[in-house]
Amino acid sequence: MPEELNLQMAAQIAQFRFALIAPVIQGLYTESSCTAYYKRIANQPLALPDGSTRVYSYKTLEKWVSLYKTGGMDALMPRPRSDKGTTRVMSDVAAEEIFRLKEAFPRINATQIHQQLVSGDFIPATVDVSTVQRFIKKNDLKSARNPNMRDRKAFEEDAFGKLWQADTCFLPHISEDGKSRRVYCVMIIDDHSRLVVGGRLFYNDNAYNFQTVLKSAVSAYCIPHKLYCDLGSPYTNAQLSLICGSIGTVLIHTKVRDAASKAKIERKFLTLKERWLYTLDISSIHSLEQFNTMLTDYIRQYNTTFHTGIKCTPLERYQANKANIRVPQSREWLDECFLNRILRRVNKDSTLSIDNVSYDAPMQFIRMKVEIRYIPGDMDSAFILYEKERYPLQRTDKNVNCHVKRQNTPSIDYSKAGGAK
C-alpha cells in the first residue's frame, strides 16, 4: 500500500544520509576535523537511492549529524510526501534484463537498451533514457569487451566489528510431524576474525528471521560498523534499513549478480557443507530444534578451530581485537531499536488494519496517519508511537464494542421504544 512504499523510500534515504555521516558518528574519519571530512564528501556529486545525483553543502552533513544525535534514525527520514504513482528506482527484473542484454550484445548502447526494456514491459515508457545510462555507469557496464568484469582485490578489515557479512544458504529438507520442509541457514560472520557471530536454521527465508539472528549477534558480541549483504528480500527492506540506522550500522549491499564480492561468507557456507552437513544423516533429524542444536555445536567447534587464512582460531583473533567494540546501551534500548514499524491511517470507527486483522486505536487518532511499532509474530505488544508516547493497540472485538458505552452518544430509553408512552 502507499504508506508502505513511502516508508520504504524514506528508510532508503535515511540510510543513505546515515552512511555519509557514519564515519563521524563512529569516530572513523581520517581527516584533521569533522568539517574537513564534510567538505571532502560535499566536493563531489552523490548518487541518491532513486538513481539521481546531487551535490550537498557540507553544512547539510553537519545538520544531519546534529539531527541523528538528537533524534536518531527517525530524524534523518524525510517528511512524508505524496508520490506521483511512478516507480522511482530500477526494478530488479529490469536490472537483470540490462545485464543480460549487455552480456549478449556487448556493444549495445543505453538508448537501444531503453527501447528493449520499454517494448518488453520491463519499465514504463515514462522512465527516461538517462535512468538507464546512470544504471550502466554505476554498475560498470560500459566496457564492450566484458561487461561483467569487476576490479577485485583481496581485503580484510583491521579490527573485529568493523564489517560483518551475512547471507542465507539452502539446506536439505527435513521431516517434522510427518511433513517435509526446506531448511534455510542464516549466518553472519565477522570479516576480520572470521568468527561466526550468528547462525540459525529456519523454515522460512524472510526479513524477520534475519533480524532475529542479527539481534542475537549484536547482543552477544557488539554493534558492527558495517553490515554487508546481498540483494535478497530479507536484506533489502525498510525495516532492516531503519534497524541498522537505529543501532548505528551502515547497511551495504552487493551489486546485482555479484555474489563473489562477499566471498568470505560464501566460502564459509562451502566449509559448513563439506565439514558438517555432508557428514550428517539427514533422515535421522526430525525437528528444527534438533537441527539447530547440531548447528550450534558445529559453530562452537568452527570458532575454536585453527583457521589457515588468519593463522589462529577465529575466537583467538576476536579476543585479541575486541578492545574498541561498540556495545548496546542496554537490553531495553536494543529491543526498541529492533522494533518494526509501519504506517497506517485510522478509520472513522477508530480501527486500523494490519495484515487483514482489525485493531482498535484510541479515538483521538481518527483520520490520522500513525506510526505503529511492533514485533512480527507478537502483535499483542504493538503500539502507536506519537510524540514519544506509546498508545497500545488491541484486536477489534465487535461483540465487546457493542456493549461499550460511548461518551458522545445519547443513551436510549428502552421504555419508550416501539412507541410506548
ROZA-194809 format. One record per residue: residue in one letter; z negated, y negated, x of N, C-alpha, C in turn. Coordinates in steps of 0.02 Angstrom, whole numbers, plus 32768, in hexadecimal, padded with zeros to 4 digits. Atoms other than C-alpha are relative to their C-alpha. Layout:
residues N
AZYXZYXZYX ...
END
This chain:
residues 421
M8000803B802A80008000800080007FC2802C P7FFA803C7FD780177F4B80387FC17FEF8028 E803D80107FDC7F607F3580677FFB80288041 E80047FD67FC57F6A7FC880E080337FEB8034 L7FCD80187FD1800C7F86812C7FE87FC08022 N801B803D7FE37FBA7EDD81467FCB80108035 L80357FED7FD17F257F2F819A801E8020803F Q7FE07FE07FC67F977F97820A801C7FCC8030 M7FE480347FD57FF37EFD824B7FC97FD5801E A803780297FE67F537E99825C7FDC80248039 A80217FD97FCB7F057F2582C2802A8002803F Q7FD380007FC67F9E7F2B83347FFC7FBE8025 I800380427FE27F967E7083527FBC7FF68023 A804380067FE27EDA7E7783727FFC80288041 Q80017FD77FC47EF27F0583EF802A7FE08038 F7FD580247FCF7F7F7EA284447FD97FC78020 R802780387FE57F0E7E0B84577FC78019802C F80387FE67FD97E7D7E7584948019801A8044 A7FE57FE67FC17EEC7EC98518800A7FC88033 L7FF580397FD27F147E1D85617FBF7FE6801D I8040801E7FE87E5E7DE6856E7FD08035801A A802D7FCA7FEB7E137E9185987FE87FF98049 P801980077FBB7E0F7E7186557FC77FCE8007 V803680317FFE7D9F7DDA86347FC2801D7FDE I80387FE280247D337E3585B57FDE8036802A Q801A7FC87FD87D207ECA862A7FF07FEC8048 G800F80187FBD7D117E5F86C8802C80208036 L7FD47FDC7FD27DA87EB1871C80387FD4801C Y7FC980297FE77E197E1C87417FF67FF3804B T800280087FB77E457DFF87F980097FB88017 E7FF780467FEE7E677D4487F37FBD7FE08011 S803D80237FEB7DEB7CC588357FD57FE87FC5 S80258016803B7DBA7C908785802280197FC1 C7FE27FED80417DD67CB786CD803C7FD57FF1 T7FC9802D800F7E447C1E86BC803E80128027 A7FC67FEB7FD77EB37C59874B8021803D7FE2 Y7FE47FC580207EC87CFF86F280267FEC7FC1 Y7FDF8016803D7EF17CA9864D80447FE18010 K7FC280237FEE7F757C3D86A1803580308019 R7FCF7FD07FE97FC77CD186F5801F80267FC5 I7FE77FDC803A7FD57D2F8650802C7FD37FD5 A7FDB802E802C80127C9585F2803F7FE48021 N7FC6801A7FDB80987C748675804180257FF0 Q7FC47FD9801081127CF18629800080127FB5 P7FFC7FEB804681527D23857C7FE080447FF6 L80227FC1800F80EE7DAF852A801F80207FC2 A7FE27FDB803881337E3684B67FCA80107FCD L802F7FF5803680D77E39840F800C80447FE0 P7FF77FBF802080BC7ED883A7803D80067FD3 D7FC67FFD802C814B7EA9833280427FFD8027 G7FC380017FD881C77EA483C480167FBC8017 S7FEE80447FEC81D37DE783D27FDB7FED8040 T802180187FC481A17D86846E7FE57FBA7FF4 R801F8041800981337CEE847F7FDB7FEC803F V8025801B7FC880E97C7E85057FC17FDE7FE5 Y803F801C801680317C5384ED7FE47FCF8033 S8025802D7FD47FCB7BC585357FC38026801A Y803B7FDD7FE57F3F7C0085A87FC27FEE7FD8 K80388013802B7ECA7BA285337FF880317FC6 T80027FD080377EF97C1E84AB7FD9803F8014 L80247FC67FE77EBA7CAE85167FB67FF28007 E804780147FFC7E187C4F85367FE080047FBB K8019800080457E057C3C847A7FF580487FE8 W80077FBA80157E207CF7845E7FC2801F801F V803D7FE67FE07D977D2184DB7FC27FE87FDC S8038801C80247D217CAD84827FF880207FBB L80027FE080427D4E7CF783D97FE680478005 Y80157FBA7FF97D367DA984177FB68004800F K80477FFD7FED7C8C7D8484637FD37FEF7FC5 T802A801480397C4E7D3783C1800B802C7FC2 G7FF17FDB803D7CA67D9F833D801E80458009 G7FE47FBD7FF57CE77E3D8390804980057FEE M7FB97FF3800E7D8C7E8D836280177FDD7FC1 D7FED8021803F7D8A7E4282B380177FB9800D A7FEF80457FF37D947D9382FD80467FF9801F L7FBD80037FE27E377DC08357803780107FCE M7FCD7FEF80327E8D7DF982B880197FC17FDE P7FE4803A80227F047D7A826A7FE97FFD7FB8 R8012800680467EDD7D3781BF803480237FD5 P7FD07FDD802B7F2C7D96812D803C7FD47FF1 R7FC28022800E7FE17D698110802780287FCD S7FD67FDD803180607D96808A803F80178022 D7FC47FE57FE080E57E0C80D0803D7FF47FD4 K7FC2800C802481997DF3809E802080407FE6 G7FE57FC1801881B37EAB807980318021802E T7FD27FE27FD0821A7ED081147FD9801E803A T80207FE07FC781EE7F4181A580027FD2803C R8005802E7FC881B37EDD823B800780238043 V7FFA7FDC7FC181BD7F6582BE803380387FF9 M7FD07FCA7FFF823B7FE982F17FDC80417FEF S80207FC280138211808E829B800A80358036 D7FFA7FCA7FCE81F5812C8302804380247FF8 V7FC17FDD800B828E817C82B1803B7FD9801E A7FCB802A7FE382FD80E882E17FFD8001804C A80087FFE7FB782B580EA8391801C8040801D E7FE57FC07FE982DE81A283A4804C80007FFF E7FB78002800583908181836B801E7FD58038 I7FE8802A7FC983A480F783ED800080298041 F80027FD67FC4836C816F8476803880347FFF R7FCC7FCD800683E481F4843480457FE2800E L7FBF80207FF68477817B8430800B7FED8049 K7FF980137FBA8455813A84E08009803D802E E7FF97FC37FD8844781EC85228046801E7FF7 A7FBE7FE3800D84E8822584CD80387FD18016 F7FCD80317FEE8548818384EE7FE07FCA802C P8025802D7FD384FB812D8588801A7FB88000 R7FE380447FFB85738098858180007FDA7FBD I8001802280408556806E84CA7FD37FC38004 N8027803E7FFC85167FBC84B37FD67FF67FC1 A8030800C803684947F71843F80237FF37FBD T7FDC800E803E85137F3383BF801980407FE0 Q7FE87FC0801B85607FDF83AD7FC7802B7FE7 I803A7FDA801784B5803083A17FE67FE47FBE H8016801F803E84837FB2831B802B80167FC5 Q7FD27FEB8035851E7FDF82B67FF380497FEC Q800E7FBA800E84F6809982C57FBF80087FD9 L80417FFB80228441807F828F80057FE97FB7 V7FF8801A80448473801881F7802980317FD5 S7FD67FD2802684FE809081C17FDD80427FF1 G80257FC2800B8488812381D47FBF7FF77FDB D803D8010802783FE80CD816E7FC0800A8029 F803C7FFE7FD6838780D182037FDA7FBE7FFC I801E804280078368801681EF80257FDB7FCA P7FDC8028803183917F998165802F7FCE8023 A7FD0802F7FE384227F2381827FE17FBD8011 T802180407FF283A77E9281857FE27FFD8046 V801A7FFF7FBB83687ECB823180357FE5802F D7FD080227FD483BB7E5E82B58010802B803D V7FEB7FDD7FC3841B7EA0834B7FCF7FF28039 S802E80117FCA839F7E4683BB7FC3802F8002 T80377FD0800283177EC083818012803E8027 V7FE87FC67FDA837F7F5083C680047FEF804A Q7FFB80157FBA83A07EEE84667FBC7FFF8021 R804480027FE482E67ED184817FE58046800C F80187FBB7FF982C17F8A846480208021803D I7FDC7FE27FC783467FBF84E37FE47FE58042 K801B801F7FC383027F4485647FB98018800E K80467FED7FF8824C7F7285467FF980488018 N80047FB97FEF826F802E855A802F8014803A D7FD77FF47FC482E0801C85F4803C802D7FF2 L7FC67FD78013837A8061859E80437FDF8012 K7FC280247FEF83F97FE985EB802D8029802D S7FD97FDC7FCF8430805F8675803180307FDE A7FCD7FD4801D84D480B6864A7FFF80458021 R7FFF7FC17FDC84B3814086CA7FCE80327FE3 N80347FD3801984108189868A7FCD7FD77FD9 P802C802B802883BA812E85FA7FB880197FFD N80437FE58005832281A286017FDB80018043 M801F80017FBF82FE818A86BB7FCA7FC98001 R803780307FFD8255813686D37FE47FFD8047 D801E800A7FBF820380EE876C7FB8801B7FFE R80427FE08002816E816187897FE080018045 K80277FFA7FC280E78160880D7FBE80217FEF A80417FE1800A804C81CA88207FCA7FC97FFF F8034803380057FB4816587EB7FBD80207FF1 E80447FE9800F7EF8817887DC7FD27FC47FFF E8030803680037E7280FF87A47FCA800B8035 D802E7FFC7FC87DED80D788267FB7800D7FEC A80457FF380157D5280F987BD800080227FBB F80087FDF80407D13815E872A7FFD7FCD7FC7 G8002802B803B7D30810F868080357FCB7FFE K7FCB80337FFF7DC1809F86B4803980127FD0 L7FC97FEA802A7E41810986567FF280477FE7 W80037FBE801E7E35819B85DD804380117FE2 Q7FC37FE8801F7ECB820285A77FEE80317FC9 A800F7FD6803A7ECD825884FD803F801D7FE3 D7FC67FE0801F7F4082D184A57FE9803A7FD5 T800C7FC7802B7F4D83608429802E803A8014 C7FD97FC47FED7F86841284517FFD80337FC7 F7FFD7FCC80337FBF849883D67FE58041801D L80187FBE7FED7F5D853B83E4801380327FCA P7FEB7FCD80327F7D85E1838A7FD87FFC7FBF H80237FF980407F4D860582D77FC680308007 I80377FD080067EA7865882B27FF4800C7FB6 S800F7FEF80457E6D86AE82147FB77FF47FF1 E8045800D80167DD2866C81BD7FFD80067FB4 D80077FF380487D9B86A881118041801A7FE3 G7FC37FE280187E3C870A8102803D7FD38000 K7FC8803080007EAB8672811F80127FEE8048 S7FE880117FBD7F16865581BA800F7FB68004 R7FF780487FFA7F1285A281F8800E7FED8048 R7FF0801A7FBE7F5B8542828B7FC47FDA801D V803780237FDE7EDD8500830B801D7FCB802E Y7FEC80377FD57EEF845983647FC77FEF8030 C803180137FCE7E96842B840580087FB78012 V800180477FED7E6B8373841C7FD67FF9803F M802480037FC07E3A834984CE80087FBB801F I7FFF80407FDB7E0F82AF85367FE7800E8047 I80157FF87FBA7E0682AD85F57FFC7FBC8021 D8006803D7FD77DD182288671803380038038 D7FC980007FD07E6181F586E37FE680088048 H80187FFF7FBB7DF881DE87817FE080438013 S80277FC47FEF7D858276877A801F80407FE7 R7FE27FC680237DF282EB87107FCD80237FD3 L80347FE3802B7D52830B86AE801880027FB7 V7FF27FFC80477D6E834985FD7FC47FE17FDC V8037802480207D0482CA859E7FFB80107FB6 G80017FEE80477D32830884F1803280367FF0 G7FD37FCB80147D7E83A384A67FE580267FC4 R80167FDE803C7D7883F583FC803C801C7FDB L7FCB7FE080267DDE8467838B7FFA7FEE7FB6 F7FFF801280477E13843A82DA803880277FDD Y7FCA7FE380277E7E847E824D80347FCC7FED N7FD1803680107ED283D5823880077FD1803B D7FF380317FCB7F23835C82B280047FBC7FDF N8000804080237EEF82B682667FD77FCC8026 A801F80397FDE7EA9820C82967FB480078004 Y80497FFD80007DF5822C82637FE580358030 N80167FCC7FD17DE882CD82C880007FE68048 F7FFF801D7FBC7E1C826F83657FC77FCD8007 Q803780307FFD7DA081E4833C7FBD8023800C T803D7FD97FF87D18826983327FF780148049 V80047FEC7FB97D4182A983E27FF47FC3802C L8008803C7FD87D4F81F884287FB97FE57FFB K8044801980097CA881C383DE7FCE802C8026 S802C7FD27FDC7C53825E842680057FF4804B A7FF6800C7FB87C9F823A84D27FE07FBF8016 V801E80417FF07C69818384D07FB480068000 S80487FF880057BBA81B5849B7FE48027803B A80187FD57FCA7BAC82398523800A7FE28045 Y7FEF80177FBD7BFC81DD85B580007FB38007 C7FFC80497FF77C30812685A580367FE57FD2 I7FC9802180227CA580A8855580397FF88032 P7FCA80067FD07D4E80B985AC801F7FBA7FFE H7FDD80407FFE7DAA801D85E5804480057FDC K7FBF7FF5801F7E52806685AD800580477FE4 L7FF47FBF801F7E8880F4853B804B800A7FFA Y7FB87FF57FFB7F35813E85598013803B7FD3 C7FED7FCE80317F86819E84C9804C7FFF7FF5 D7FBA80008012803181D1848A80097FDD7FBD L7FEF8023803E8086819383EB7FF5802B7FC2 G80107FD8803B8044821B83787FD67FD97FCE S8022802680357FFB81E282D27FB47FFC800A P804880097FF67F45820783037FEE7FC88031 Y800D80317FCB7F588189839180217FBC7FF4 T7FDE8040800F7FC2810083417FF17FEC7FB8 N8014801580437F6480BD82AC7FD07FC58006 A8029803D80007F058020827D7FB78010800F Q80467FF17FF77E5D8078827B7FEF8009804A L800E7FF57FB97E6780B1833180057FBE8027 S7FFA80417FDF7EA3800483687FC17FD67FF7 L803C8028800F7E0E7FB283137FC2801E8021 I80397FDF7FDF7D938033835780007FF0804B C7FFB800E7FB87DD2801C840A7FEE7FB8800F G801180467FF67DC77F6083F97FB67FF27FF7 S8048800B800E7D177F6B83B37FD48016803A I80287FE87FC87CD77FCF844780167FE28043 G7FE980217FC37D3C7F6B84C6802E802B802A T7FD17FD47FDD7DC27FEB84F480477FEC7FF0 V7FB98010800A7E7A7FC2850D802580417FEF L7FDA7FC580167EE7803E84AD80487FFA801A I7FBD80007FE37F888069850B8025803E7FE7 H7FD77FC88017801780D584CC803A800C8030 T7FC47FEF7FD980A181318528803D7FE67FDD K7FC08012801F81558102850A801B803C7FD8 V7FE37FCB802981BF81668490801D8036802E R7FE67FC67FDC81E8821584D27FF07FFB804B D801480087FBA818681FA85737FBE8024800C A803E7FD97FF88103828585767FED8006804A A800F7FF87FB98112828F86357FD47FC9801B S802880387FE780B981E786457FB5800F7FFC K80467FEC80038014823C86177FFA80488018 A7FFB7FBC7FE4802C82D286887FBD8021800A K80427FE17FF37F7282EB86AB7FE780277FC4 I80197FDD803C7F45831785F8802F803A7FEE E7FD17FCA800D7FE5837E85E67FF1803B802F R80117FCB7FD07FB783DF86857FBE80217FED K80407FE480157F0783F68642800A80337FC8 F7FF37FD080367F4A844B85A58020803F801B L7FE17FC67FE17FB584BD86117FCB802C8022 T80367FDC7FE07F1B84ED86767FD480237FCC L80297FE380367EB9850A85D5802080407FE6 K7FDE7FC5801A7F3C85858598800080398032 E7FFA7FCC7FCD7F5285E1863C7FBD80208012 R80417FE67FE87E9985F2866B7FD280167FC8 W802F7FF180367E4A860285C08021801F7FC3 L7FE37FEA803F7EB786138526802280448005 Y7FDA7FC27FFA7F27869E85667FD4803C8011 T802E7FC97FF17E8E870585967FD880157FC2 L80287FF3803C7E47870484E5802380327FD2 D7FE77FD580367E5B8784845C7FFB7FD77FBF I8000802F80397E8D870A83D17FED80247FBF S800E7FDB803E7E808792834C7FB6800B7FF4 S80497FF680077DC5879F836E7FDC7FC07FED I801E804180127DA786E7834580097FF57FB5 H7FFC800380497D7D86D1828E7FE27FC07FE2 S80178040801B7D3A8620827F800D7FC98033 L7FF580397FD47D5B857382C57FC17FF28029 E803F800B7FDC7CA3856582F57FFC802E803C Q80007FD07FC97CB18602836080317FEA8036 F7FCC80167FD17D5185C083B17FE77FC28027 N8019803D7FDF7CFE851783D67FC980108032 T80347FEC7FD17C69856C84288020801B8041 M7FDD7FE67FC67CE185C6849C80217FC88028 L7FE280397FDE7D3C852384C37FCC7FD88026 T803680257FDE7C9784CD84ED7FEC80228041 D80107FDA7FC37C6F8557856980367FF78035 Y7FC980097FD07D1B854685B97FFE7FBB8020 I800280447FE57D0C848885CA7FC77FF98032 R803880037FD17C61849A861C801380228042 Q7FEB7FDD7FC47CAB8518869680347FD88027 Y7FCB80277FDF7D4484AC86BA7FE27FC48024 N801D803D7FE37CDC840F86DB7FD7800F803F T80297FEF7FC67C74846D875D8025802D8031 T7FD77FD87FD47D0584C787B480267FD48031 F7FDD80277FCC7D548489885780477FF17FE9 H7FBE801980147DF18421883380267FEE8040 T7FDB800C7FC37E74842588BD801D7FBA8005 G7FE3804380007EBC837D888A7FD07FCA8017 I803280337FEE7E19831F88A97FCF80198035 K80287FE27FCA7DC88395892A7FB680047FF0 C80457FF580167D2883AB88C5800280147FB7 T80007FF280477CF283D5881580057FBF7FD8 P7FFF803C80297D15835987887FBB7FE37FF4 L80448018800C7C5A834E87667FE57FDB803D E801680217FC37C368321881C80207FBB8008 R7FDE80407FF97CB88298881B7FE67FCE7FCC Y801D802B80347C72825487787FBC7FE58016 Q804380147FEC7BC1825087BC80027FCE803B A7FFB802D7FC67BFC81F5885A801E7FBC7FEE N7FDD803E80127C58816D87F97FEB7FE67FBB K8015801680437BF08148875E7FD07FC58002 A803180367FF87B8A80B687A2800E7FC47FD2 N7FEE803D80257BEA802D8746801E800D7FBC I7FE47FF180417C14808286A37FE27FD47FCA R8018802780397C03802785FD7FE780307FCA V801D7FD380327B91807B857F7FF87FDB7FBE P800A802080427B7E805A84C37FBD7FDD7FFC Q803E802780087AFB7FD984917FC9802A7FE0 S80307FD680237AA88055841C802780317FD5 R7FE07FD0802C7ACD80E883AB80187FDE7FC0 E7FEE8024803E7ACE80748314803E7FD5800C W7FC680297FEF7B4A8000836A803F802A8004 L7FC67FD47FFA7BBE80918393801680197FBB D7FEF7FEB80447BB680D182E080267FC97FDB E7FE0803980207BE6802382A380477FF78019 C7FBE80097FE27C798017831B803380347FE7 F7FD27FCA80137CC280BD82E0800A80067FB5 L7FF1800080487CC080948226804A7FEE7FF5 N7FBC801180147D6D809681D97FFE7FC67FCF R7FFE8039802E7DA58002817180437FFE7FDB I7FC4800A80297E207FE380E57FF57FC27FD4 L80028039802E7E4A7F518072801280187FBA R7FF27FEF80467E457F637FB57FF27FC27FD5 R800D803580317E4F7EEC7F217FD7801C7FC7 V802D7FE980367DC47EFC7EA0801F7FEF7FBD N7FE2800A80437E047F127DEE7FD27FD87FD2 K8027802880307DC97EB07D577FC580267FE4 D80397FD880197D577F417D257FD080128038 S802D7FF87FC67CFD7F367DCE800980438024 T7FF27FC17FDC7D507FD47E1280377FF58033 L7FCA7FFE7FD07DBF7FF87EA5800F8049800F S7FEA7FBB7FF57E1F80937EDA800A800E804A I7FF77FE87FBB7E1880F27F7F801580497FFB D7FE67FBC80037E84818F7F8E7FFD801C7FB9 N7FFD7FEE80477E9681937ED07FBC800F7FE2 V80447FFA801B7DD981937EB87FE67FBB7FF0 S8018804180177D8B81047E567FB77FF58015 Y804380137FEB7CF180A97E987FEC7FBF7FDD D801A803D801C7C8280257E487FED7FD08037 A801180357FD07C727F807EA67FD77FCB7FDC P8025803780207BFC7EED7E8680307FD07FDD M7FD28027802A7C467E7E7DFE80147FBD8020 Q7FED80407FE27C477DE27E6D804080058029 F7FC37FF77FD97CDC7E2F7ECA803E800B7FD5 I7FC77FF7802D7D4C7E3C7E30803A7FD28015 R7FC280217FED7E007E0B7E5C80037FEB804A M800080117FB97DD17DF67F138019803B8029 K7FED7FCC7FD07E1C7E567FA57FC580088030 V803C7FF47FD97D8A7EA68002800E80328038 E7FFB7FCF7FC97D747F0580A57FCB80357FF7 I802E7FC8800A7D267FB180957FF880248042 R800F7FD97FC37CD1800981277FE780447FE9 Y80127FBC80177CBB80C6811C800B80328038 I7FF57FC67FD57CB4816D8175802B80317FD9 P7FD77FCF80257D4481E081417FD980407FF3 G80257FC480127CFB827380E47FBA7FF37FE9 D8044801280157C5A821680BC80037FBE7FDA M7FF7803E80267C8C819680397FC17FEA7FDC D803F8015801F7BDB81957FF27FDF7FC88027 S801D80357FD67BAE81228083802D7FC38005 A7FD080387FFC7C4280AC80677FE07FC17FE4 F801A804080187C1D7FF4804E80337FC9800A I7FD8803D7FF87C717F4B803A7FDB7FD48032 L801C802E7FCF7C567ED880CF801A7FBA7FEF Y7FEC804480137C567E2280997FCD7FCF801D E802A80327FDF7C117D9381037FC380228020 K80317FDA7FD97BB17E12816E7FCB80237FD4 E802D7FDC802D7B597E5980D4802180407FE7 R7FE67FC080197B6D7F0D80977FF280087FB5 Y80067FF480477B8D7F357FE0801780487FF1 P7FEF7FB980087B867FF17FB98032800B7FC7 L7FD27FE980347C0E80487F537FE580417FE5 Q80127FBF801D7BF280D97EDD803980177FD3 R7FCA7FE480297C6A814D7E837FF77FEB7FB7 T8001801680467C9781127DD67FEE803B7FD2 D80137FD080347C4081747D4B80057FDD7FBE K7FF38024803E7C8981387CA77FCC800F7FCA N80337FEF80327C0781947C407FC17FD8800B V803B80287FF07B79813D7C9B800D7FB77FF1 N7FEF8047800B7BD280957C9380017FEF7FB6 C7FFE800C80487BE180AB7BD77FBC7FE97FE6 H8043800F80177B2480997BC97FDE7FC98029 V801C80377FD97B0B800D7C4880057FBF7FD9 K8001803F80267AD87F6A7BF780217FC98028 R7FDE80387FDF7B4C7ED87C227FDB7FC07FF0 Q8026803E800A7AF37E347C3C80287FCB7FDB N7FD7803480207B867DCF7BFB801F80197FBF T7FE47FE5803D7BA87E3B7B617FCC7FFD7FC8 P8031800580377B537E157AB87FEE80467FE6 S80167FBF801A7AED7EA47A71801E800B7FBA I7FE37FEE80417B2E7F0079D67FC880137FD0 D80317FEF80337AC47F067939801E80387FD4 Y7FE47FC880247AEA7FB578F87FEB80047FB7 S80167FFE80477A8A7F95785780337FDF7FD2 K7FCE802380277B1B7F2778228046801C800B A7FBF7FE37FF37BA57F96785F801C80207FC1 G7FDF7FE2803B7C227FD177DE7FF67FD87FC1 G8007802B803A7BFC7F4077697FBD80027FDF A80437FFD801E7B447F65774C7FE37FBA7FFB K801E8042800B7AE17ED177077FB58004800A 
END
